[in-house]
Amino acid sequence: MALFLGCLFECTPSREPPTPQPPVPPDTDLCGAMCQHFRDLKCEEGQPLYDSDLPGPRGTPNLSCEAFCQKTHQSGVYLNPTCELKITACSQIESARQKLCPRE
């Protein structure tokens, strides 16, 4: 009986349930083009920024726009690169994130 109880506790899987991952938006591959478009327009959003989760001196930019876009999409926040590529001024960035633009 002791052998049975020992096996029962030893053989029980101790797996944690899988954590659901948010779906990655289909236009994540456009992050690079979006960031280059921001830089072409001279928008601050196209420049590297500081991420305290990454190594490096405090306050020194250590994350590219492209990496920020991909990381943000992987965490479930959508930046909408398809619409962002259609803006003509930096002031349109926030409103473009709220739009629905079909991918051509």
Number of C-alpha atoms within 10 A of each C-alpha: 6 7 7 9 10 10 11 11 10 10 9 8 8 8 6 6 6 6 6 6 9 11 10 16 16 12 15 21 14 18 23 18 15 26 25 18 19 23 16 10 15 13 16 12 16 21 16 17 16 17 16 14 8 11 10 12 10 11 10 13 15 18 18 18 22 21 15 19 23 22 15 15 21 16 12 13 14 17 23 25 25 24 19 26 18 14 17 12 11 17 10 12 21 12 11 19 16 13 12 10 14 7 9 4
